[in-house]
Amino acid sequence: MKNNYIDVKPEVVAYLERIGYSGPLDVSLNTLSKLQECHLHTVPYENFDILKRIPLSLKVPDLFDKIVVRHRGGYCFELNALFSWLLRELGYPVIDYFSRFWRDEPNTPPKRRHHVLQVEAEGELYLCDVGVGGIVPRKPIQMVENLVHEQGDEYYQLERDAYYGWMLYEKKRGQWSKIYSFTEEPQLPKDYIMASYWCENAPESIFINEAMVAIRTAEGRNSIAGKEFRIFTADGVQAFTPQTQEEYDEALKTYFGIVIR
């Protein structure tokens, strides 16, 4: 597969097939938007390896094997690391940042435990993120202060904070609330190793106690909290708890495309 910019590697072709993208590769904003949306609809956010105490690798070949070859998901340090690699292979300028996650936090979060991307397209800078389990922007957010982004029935905007840098907000029940903040300090791949190790092992980490799984769907989203599956559609929420391991595994495959081997 070729386009006007690069010769596409077989690994890139496999990645695009994994996320169901077959459009042009022209480093445009439209392509970037579709890549992000495809990713969120096909690659689940999940922490099963952490729960099984399987040490995570953030090396691209290992991430490629897990996410593309074995059709697994991951969490932000895995998903955004591999998506960052894909975008660079396609010709997009990308800078990786650390983020402080504020959603559902009553006080200032103690750790910067999230990985986000700044991507340049058509001469403008955008925030891209495929590594959050809850509702996050389906499309890139232009890095312009106080510009409201309407994405279906969801609204987002970026503001500047004198101390925390860029702050991403979402509109919920008519009120703006914080999702996460980040400063424009470029990070190297190895800079995320310590933060990921903390998330995998710290007693106070939210990732080590129960399953955290989510994926976007055409109708809404699917998620797991503990052992309860929640299927969100325009008609409401269907919640159920599988009663056997076989039922759990089948639901995991049906609603998230995950097969744990």
C-alpha positions in Angstrom: 0.0 0.0 0.0 1.4 3.4 -1.0 0.4 7.1 -0.8 1.9 10.4 -1.8 3.9 10.7 1.4 5.4 7.3 2.5 5.8 3.7 1.7 3.6 1.9 4.2 5.2 -0.9 6.2 3.4 -4.2 6.6 3.0 -3.5 10.3 1.2 -0.3 9.6 -1.1 -2.1 7.2 -1.9 -4.6 9.9 -2.5 -1.9 12.4 -4.9 -0.1 10.0 -6.7 -3.4 9.4 -6.9 -4.0 13.2 -8.8 -0.7 13.7 -10.9 -1.0 10.5 -9.5 2.0 8.7 -9.2 1.8 4.9 -9.3 5.5 3.9 -6.6 7.8 2.5 -3.3 8.3 4.2 -2.7 12.0 3.5 -1.8 13.4 6.9 -4.9 15.5 6.9 -7.1 16.5 9.8 -9.9 14.4 8.4 -7.7 11.3 8.3 -6.4 11.9 11.8 -10.0 12.2 13.0 -11.1 9.0 11.4 -8.0 7.1 12.7 -8.7 8.2 16.2 -12.4 7.4 16.0 -11.7 4.0 14.4 -9.3 3.2 17.2 -11.7 4.1 20.0 -14.4 1.8 18.4 -12.1 -1.2 17.9 -9.4 -1.3 20.6 -10.7 -1.6 24.1 -9.3 0.0 27.2 -8.6 -2.8 29.6 -6.3 -3.8 32.6 -6.5 -7.6 32.6 -2.7 -8.0 32.4 -2.3 -5.8 35.5 -4.9 -7.8 37.4 -3.0 -11.0 36.4 0.2 -9.4 37.6 1.8 -9.7 34.1 4.4 -7.0 33.8 3.6 -4.6 31.0 6.0 -3.7 28.3 5.8 -0.3 26.6 8.2 -1.3 23.8 6.5 -0.9 20.4 7.1 -4.5 19.2 5.5 -5.9 22.3 2.6 -3.5 22.1 2.1 -4.4 18.5 2.0 -8.1 19.3 -0.5 -7.5 22.1 -2.8 -5.0 20.5 -2.6 -5.8 16.8 -1.6 -9.4 16.6 -3.5 -10.7 19.6 -6.4 -8.3 19.4 -6.1 -7.2 23.0 -6.4 -3.7 24.4 -4.5 -1.9 27.1 -4.5 1.3 29.1 -3.1 4.8 28.3 0.6 4.0 28.5 0.1 1.2 26.0 -2.6 2.5 23.7 -1.3 6.0 23.2 2.3 4.7 22.9 1.3 2.5 19.9 -1.1 5.1 18.4 1.8 7.6 18.6 4.0 5.2 16.7 1.3 4.7 14.0 0.8 8.4 13.5 4.6 9.0 13.2 4.8 6.2 10.6 2.1 7.9 8.6 3.9 11.2 8.7 2.2 13.2 11.4 4.5 15.2 13.7 3.7 13.9 17.3 4.8 15.0 20.7 4.1 12.9 23.8 3.0 14.5 27.1 2.3 13.5 30.6 -1.2 14.3 31.9 -2.8 14.7 35.4 -6.2 13.0 35.5 -8.9 15.1 37.3 -12.1 13.4 36.5 -13.9 12.1 39.6 -11.1 13.4 41.8 -12.3 15.6 44.7 -8.8 17.0 45.3 -5.7 17.7 43.2 -4.6 14.3 41.7 -1.3 13.2 43.4 0.2 11.7 40.2 0.6 12.5 36.5 -0.5 9.0 35.4 -1.9 9.6 31.9 -0.3 9.7 28.4 -1.6 12.1 25.8 -0.5 13.2 22.3 0.0 16.5 20.6 -0.4 16.0 16.8 0.1 18.5 14.0 -2.2 18.4 11.0 -2.7 21.0 8.3 -0.5 23.4 10.2 -2.5 23.3 13.5 -1.9 21.5 16.8 -4.4 18.9 18.2 -4.8 16.9 21.3 -5.3 13.2 20.5 -6.1 10.5 23.0 -7.2 6.9 22.6 -6.2 5.8 26.1 -9.1 6.6 28.4 -11.7 4.1 29.6 -14.5 6.7 30.1 -16.0 9.0 27.6 -13.3 11.1 25.9 -13.3 13.1 22.7 -13.8 10.9 19.7 -12.0 13.3 17.5 -8.9 15.5 17.9 -9.3 18.7 19.9 -7.7 21.7 18.4 -5.3 23.3 20.9 -7.0 26.7 21.0 -8.1 28.2 24.3 -11.8 28.3 25.1 -12.9 26.9 21.7 -15.9 24.6 22.3 -15.8 21.3 20.4 -19.2 19.7 19.8 -19.0 16.0 19.0 -22.5 14.6 18.7 -24.1 15.2 22.1 -20.7 15.7 23.8 -19.0 19.0 24.4 -15.3 19.7 25.2 -13.0 22.6 25.5 -9.4 23.4 26.5 -8.5 26.2 28.9 -5.2 27.4 30.2 -4.3 27.1 33.8 -1.4 29.2 35.2 0.0 26.2 37.1 -1.3 23.0 35.4 -1.1 24.1 31.8 -3.8 23.0 29.4 -6.9 21.8 31.1 -9.4 19.7 29.1 -13.1 20.1 30.2 -16.2 18.2 29.4 -19.8 19.5 29.7 -21.9 17.3 32.0 -25.5 18.2 33.0 -25.0 21.8 31.8 -21.8 22.3 33.8 -18.1 22.2 32.7 -15.9 19.8 34.7 -12.2 18.8 34.4 -11.0 15.7 32.7 -7.3 16.1 32.7 -4.5 18.7 32.5 -1.1 18.6 30.8 1.9 20.8 30.3 3.9 21.1 27.0 7.0 19.2 28.2 8.0 16.6 25.6 8.4 13.0 27.0 10.6 10.1 25.8 9.2 6.6 25.7 11.3 5.7 28.8 9.8 8.5 30.8 6.6 6.6 31.1 8.1 3.4 32.5 8.2 4.6 36.1 4.6 5.9 36.0 3.3 2.7 34.5 5.2 0.7 37.1 3.4 2.7 39.8 0.0 2.1 38.2 0.8 -1.6 38.0 2.0 -2.1 41.5 1.2 0.7 44.0 -1.3 -0.3 46.7 -3.3 2.9 46.0 -3.4 2.4 42.3 -7.0 2.2 40.8 -5.8 -0.4 38.3 -4.9 -3.3 40.5 -8.2 -4.2 42.2 -10.9 -4.9 39.6 -11.5 -5.1 35.9 -11.7 -1.7 34.1 -12.8 -2.2 30.6 -14.4 0.1 28.1 -14.9 0.6 24.3 -16.9 3.0 22.1 -19.7 1.6 20.0 -21.8 3.0 17.2 -24.7 3.0 19.7 -22.9 4.3 22.7 -20.3 2.4 24.7 -19.7 -0.8 26.5 -17.9 -1.1 29.9 -17.2 -3.4 32.8 -17.0 -2.3 36.4 -15.8 -5.2 38.5 -17.8 -8.1 37.2 -20.8 -6.1 35.9 -21.1 -5.5 32.2 -22.8 -2.3 31.2 -24.1 -1.8 27.6 -25.0 1.9 26.9 -27.3 2.7 24.0 -29.7 5.5 23.1 -32.4 3.4 24.8 -30.6 3.3 28.1 -28.3 1.0 30.0 -28.4 -2.8 30.0 -26.5 -4.2 33.0 -25.7 -7.8 33.8 -23.3 -10.0 35.7 -22.2 -13.3 34.1 -22.7 -16.2 36.5 -19.9 -18.5 35.3 -16.4 -18.0 33.9 -17.6 -19.3 30.5 -20.4 -16.7 30.4 -17.9 -14.0 31.4 -15.4 -15.0 28.7 -18.2 -15.1 26.0 -19.5 -11.7 27.0 -15.9 -10.4 27.0 -15.5 -11.6 23.4 -19.0 -10.4 22.3 -18.8 -6.9 23.7 -15.1 -6.1 23.6 -13.6 -8.6 21.1 -11.2 -9.7 23.9 -10.1 -13.4 24.2 -7.8 -14.0 27.2 -5.5 -16.9 26.5 
